[in-house]
Amino acid sequence: MEIKYFDAHTHAHFPVYGDDGNLIVEHAASAGVGFVTVGTSKSTSADAVSFAEKYENVWACIGLYPGHAVESSRDEDEYGILEKKDMMPAEPFDYDFFKTLAESKKVVAVGECGLDLSYGETEEKIEAQRNEFIKQIKFANEIEKPLMIHCRDLYKELAELLITHYQLPITHPPIIHSFRGTIEEAKIFLDLGCYFTFGGVITFPPKKNGIIYADVINEIPIEYLLSETDAPWVAPVPYRGKRNEPAYVAEVVKKLAEIKNVSEEAMREQILKNTKSAFGIEF
């Protein structure tokens, strides 16, 4: 198939899709969409690889989500409704397990990993996230894949960890998923050569006192932009409120083009070029 759009971050293999996995991929293929389906733990990363290996237009990302570095509740979309009320114990990064997964040619990144203040403001919980993230930075260095980074409210700490532990010069720049930092924070990551993904939230009307995504995106050179959906969540307008899926990523590309004041075709082609460079893949 000809890939015209690319969703750099989705979770198309999660149980929330039930038996619709094949249908989701068919929708994406019909829309000319390739995508990376992203793991968040040992089990969901293994599922991501198995899912990606079945389809021409799908790749996988493997890693440990920062929320799983500490005890957390099970998410229905991520783990299934029967386990909704169960608590998940903290999960350490299992090097040998992920090293075996990384042998698949469909694995293109490590994550989603990083730091998130919403999973506990205590230093103990932040330190637990920090330790597991450092392990994944070193793992990404070793297997020569980019990091797929999740960060919320801890961008300063994130930058310090990348500068301290990433192998410099960075030959496989990190990808900052769903960036929601300031212009000043964006510039720090640009200096490190990072890519930035943006999703459906940029199509929403700006919230009062919220992030003005257009202002941040305008400060990021077009060569460092990637499109995503983060499906099943945050469906873009005009699908807002529905279960999201990779086929909808074209709406994100359209909005990025509008913000950057370029044609949709120019943005589409640039994002494909950026995608190939960021993930080291050809299609």
C-alpha positions as CSV (number, residue, x, y, z in Angstrom):
1,M,0.0,0.0,0.0
2,E,1.0,3.6,-0.5
3,I,1.5,5.4,2.8
4,K,0.3,9.0,2.6
5,Y,-0.1,9.8,6.3
6,F,1.6,8.5,9.4
7,D,0.4,8.2,13.0
8,A,3.6,8.2,15.1
9,H,1.8,7.2,18.3
10,T,-1.3,5.1,18.8
11,H,-2.4,2.1,20.8
12,A,-4.3,0.2,18.2
13,H,-3.6,-3.1,19.8
14,F,-5.3,-2.2,23.2
15,P,-8.3,-4.3,24.4
16,V,-10.6,-1.2,24.0
17,Y,-10.8,-2.1,20.3
18,G,-12.1,-5.6,21.1
19,D,-12.4,-7.6,17.9
20,D,-12.0,-4.5,15.8
21,G,-8.2,-4.7,15.4
22,N,-8.3,-5.9,11.8
23,L,-11.0,-3.3,11.0
24,I,-8.9,-0.5,12.5
25,V,-6.0,-1.5,10.3
26,E,-8.2,-1.7,7.3
27,H,-9.6,1.8,7.9
28,A,-6.0,3.1,8.2
29,A,-4.9,1.3,5.0
30,S,-7.9,2.6,3.1
31,A,-6.9,6.2,4.2
32,G,-3.2,5.6,3.3
33,V,-2.1,5.7,6.9
34,G,0.8,3.9,8.4
35,F,1.3,3.9,12.2
36,V,3.3,2.9,15.2
37,T,1.4,1.1,17.9
38,V,2.9,1.8,21.3
39,G,3.4,-0.5,24.3
40,T,3.2,0.6,27.9
41,S,4.3,-2.5,29.9
42,K,5.8,-5.9,29.3
43,S,2.4,-7.4,28.3
44,T,1.2,-4.5,26.1
45,S,4.6,-4.2,24.4
46,A,4.6,-7.9,23.5
47,D,1.1,-7.4,22.2
48,A,2.3,-4.4,20.2
49,V,5.0,-6.5,18.5
50,S,2.6,-9.3,17.7
51,F,0.1,-6.9,16.3
52,A,2.6,-5.0,14.1
53,E,4.1,-8.2,12.7
54,K,0.7,-9.1,11.1
55,Y,0.4,-5.9,9.0
56,E,2.4,-4.2,6.4
57,N,1.6,-0.7,7.5
58,V,2.1,-1.1,11.3
59,W,5.3,-0.8,13.4
60,A,5.8,-1.2,17.2
61,C,7.2,0.7,20.1
62,I,8.2,-1.2,23.3
63,G,8.7,0.1,26.8
64,L,7.5,1.0,30.2
65,Y,5.0,3.8,30.8
66,P,6.0,6.1,33.8
67,G,2.7,5.3,35.5
68,H,3.7,1.7,35.7
69,A,6.9,2.4,37.5
70,V,4.8,2.9,40.6
71,E,1.7,1.1,41.9
72,S,-1.3,2.2,39.8
73,S,-4.9,1.2,39.0
74,R,-5.5,-0.8,35.9
75,D,-6.9,1.1,33.0
76,E,-10.0,-0.4,31.3
77,D,-8.9,0.6,27.8
78,E,-5.3,-0.6,28.3
79,Y,-5.9,-3.9,30.2
80,G,-9.6,-4.9,29.8
81,I,-12.7,-4.4,31.8
82,L,-12.4,-7.5,33.9
83,E,-9.2,-6.1,35.5
84,K,-10.5,-2.6,35.9
85,K,-10.6,-2.6,39.7
86,D,-7.3,-4.4,40.2
87,M,-4.2,-2.5,41.3
88,M,-1.0,-3.0,39.4
89,P,2.2,-3.4,41.4
90,A,5.2,-1.3,40.3
91,E,6.7,-2.9,37.3
92,P,10.5,-2.7,36.8
93,F,12.0,-2.4,33.4
94,D,12.9,-6.0,32.4
95,Y,16.0,-5.7,30.2
96,D,16.1,-9.3,29.0
97,F,12.4,-9.4,28.1
98,F,12.6,-6.1,26.1
99,K,15.9,-7.1,24.4
100,T,14.2,-10.2,23.0
101,L,11.2,-8.1,21.8
102,A,13.6,-5.7,20.1
103,E,14.8,-8.4,17.9
104,S,11.7,-8.0,15.8
105,K,12.3,-5.9,12.7
106,K,9.0,-4.2,13.4
107,V,10.3,-2.5,16.6
108,V,11.2,1.1,15.8
109,A,11.3,2.9,19.2
110,V,11.6,2.5,23.0
111,G,8.6,3.7,25.1
112,E,6.4,5.2,25.8
113,C,8.6,6.1,28.8
114,G,9.4,9.2,30.8
115,L,8.1,11.2,33.7
116,D,4.6,12.2,34.9
117,L,3.9,14.2,38.0
118,S,0.3,13.0,38.1
119,Y,1.3,9.6,39.2
120,G,2.5,10.8,42.6
121,E,4.1,14.1,43.7
122,T,6.2,12.4,46.4
123,E,9.9,12.3,45.7
124,E,9.9,8.5,46.2
125,K,7.4,8.0,43.3
126,I,9.2,10.5,41.0
127,E,12.5,8.8,41.8
128,A,11.0,5.4,40.9
129,Q,9.9,6.8,37.5
130,R,13.3,8.4,37.1
131,N,15.1,5.1,37.7
132,E,13.1,3.2,35.2
133,F,13.4,5.9,32.6
134,I,17.2,6.0,32.9
135,K,17.2,2.2,32.2
136,Q,15.3,2.8,29.1
137,I,17.5,5.6,27.9
138,K,20.5,3.3,28.2
139,F,18.5,0.5,26.5
140,A,17.6,2.8,23.6
141,N,21.3,3.8,23.3
142,E,22.2,0.1,23.1
143,I,19.7,-1.0,20.5
144,E,20.1,2.3,18.6
145,K,16.4,3.2,18.6
146,P,14.8,6.6,19.5
147,L,12.9,7.1,22.7
148,M,9.1,7.7,22.6
149,I,8.8,10.0,25.6
150,H,5.7,10.7,27.7
151,C,6.1,13.7,30.0
152,R,3.7,15.8,32.1
153,D,4.8,18.7,34.3
154,L,8.4,17.5,34.6
155,Y,10.1,18.8,31.4
156,K,13.0,20.4,33.3
157,E,13.8,17.1,34.9
158,L,13.3,15.3,31.6
159,A,15.9,17.5,29.9
160,E,18.4,17.0,32.7
161,L,18.1,13.2,32.4
162,L,18.5,13.2,28.6
163,I,21.5,15.4,28.8
164,T,23.1,13.3,31.5
165,H,22.3,9.8,30.3
166,Y,21.7,9.9,26.5
167,Q,24.7,8.9,24.4
168,L,26.0,12.1,22.8
169,P,26.0,13.1,20.1
170,I,22.4,11.9,19.8
171,T,22.2,9.8,16.6
172,H,18.7,8.6,17.3
173,P,16.9,11.8,18.7
174,P,14.1,11.3,21.1
175,I,10.5,11.8,20.1
176,I,8.5,13.9,22.6
177,H,5.0,12.5,22.4
178,S,2.0,14.9,22.7
179,F,4.2,17.8,23.7
180,R,2.4,20.2,26.1
181,G,5.3,22.3,27.4
182,T,6.2,25.9,26.9
183,I,8.0,27.6,24.1
184,E,11.1,27.9,26.3
185,E,10.9,24.1,27.1
186,A,10.5,23.3,23.5
187,K,13.7,25.1,22.6
188,I,15.6,23.0,25.1
189,F,14.5,19.8,23.4
190,L,15.1,21.3,19.9
191,D,18.7,21.9,21.0
192,L,18.9,18.1,21.6
193,G,17.5,17.4,18.1
194,C,14.2,16.0,19.4
195,Y,11.1,15.5,17.3
196,F,7.7,16.5,18.6
197,T,4.3,14.8,18.0
198,F,1.0,16.6,18.2
199,G,-2.5,15.0,18.1
200,G,-6.2,15.7,18.2
201,V,-6.0,18.2,21.0
202,I,-4.6,20.8,18.6
203,T,-7.9,20.8,16.7
204,F,-9.9,21.7,19.8
205,P,-10.8,25.3,20.6
206,P,-8.2,26.7,23.0
207,K,-9.0,26.6,26.7
208,K,-9.0,29.7,28.8
209,N,-5.6,29.8,30.5
210,G,-4.7,26.6,28.7
211,I,-1.8,25.8,26.4
212,I,-1.9,27.7,23.1
213,Y,-0.6,24.9,20.9
214,A,-0.4,27.1,17.8
215,D,2.1,29.4,19.6
216,V,4.4,26.4,20.5
217,I,4.0,24.7,17.1
218,N,5.0,28.0,15.3
219,E,8.3,28.0,17.2
220,I,9.1,24.4,16.2
221,P,10.7,24.1,12.7
222,I,8.6,22.0,10.4
223,E,11.4,19.5,10.1
224,Y,10.9,18.4,13.7
225,L,7.1,17.8,13.6
226,L,5.3,14.5,13.6
227,S,1.6,13.7,13.6
228,E,-0.2,11.3,16.0
229,T,-3.6,10.3,17.3
230,D,-2.8,8.7,20.7
231,A,-5.8,6.5,19.9
232,P,-8.1,5.3,21.4
233,W,-8.2,8.7,23.2
234,V,-8.4,12.4,22.1
235,A,-10.1,12.0,18.7
236,P,-9.6,15.2,16.6
237,V,-12.4,17.4,15.3
238,P,-14.7,16.4,13.6
239,Y,-14.6,13.0,15.4
240,R,-14.2,14.5,18.9
241,G,-16.0,12.4,21.5
242,K,-15.7,9.2,19.4
243,R,-13.3,6.3,19.9
244,N,-10.1,7.5,18.1
245,E,-8.2,5.6,15.5
246,P,-5.1,6.0,13.3
247,A,-7.2,6.8,10.2
248,Y,-8.1,10.1,11.7
249,V,-4.5,11.4,11.7
250,A,-5.2,13.3,8.5
251,E,-7.2,15.8,10.5
252,V,-4.1,16.5,12.6
253,V,-1.9,17.0,9.6
254,K,-4.5,19.4,8.2
255,K,-4.4,21.5,11.4
256,L,-0.6,21.5,11.5
257,A,-0.6,22.8,7.9
258,E,-3.0,25.6,8.9
259,I,-1.0,26.6,11.9
260,K,2.3,26.6,10.0
261,N,0.6,28.4,7.0
262,V,1.7,25.8,4.4
263,S,-0.4,23.6,2.1
264,E,-1.7,20.4,3.5
265,E,0.2,18.5,0.8
266,A,3.5,20.2,1.8
267,M,2.9,19.3,5.5
268,R,1.9,15.7,4.6
269,E,5.1,15.2,2.6
270,Q,7.3,16.8,5.2
271,I,5.8,14.6,8.0
272,L,6.5,11.5,6.0
273,K,10.1,12.6,5.5
274,N,10.4,13.4,9.2
275,T,8.9,10.0,10.1
276,K,11.4,8.1,8.0
277,S,14.2,10.0,9.6
278,A,12.9,9.8,13.2
279,F,12.2,6.1,13.2
280,G,14.8,5.0,10.6
281,I,12.2,3.2,8.5
282,E,11.4,3.1,4.8
283,F,8.0,2.6,3.2
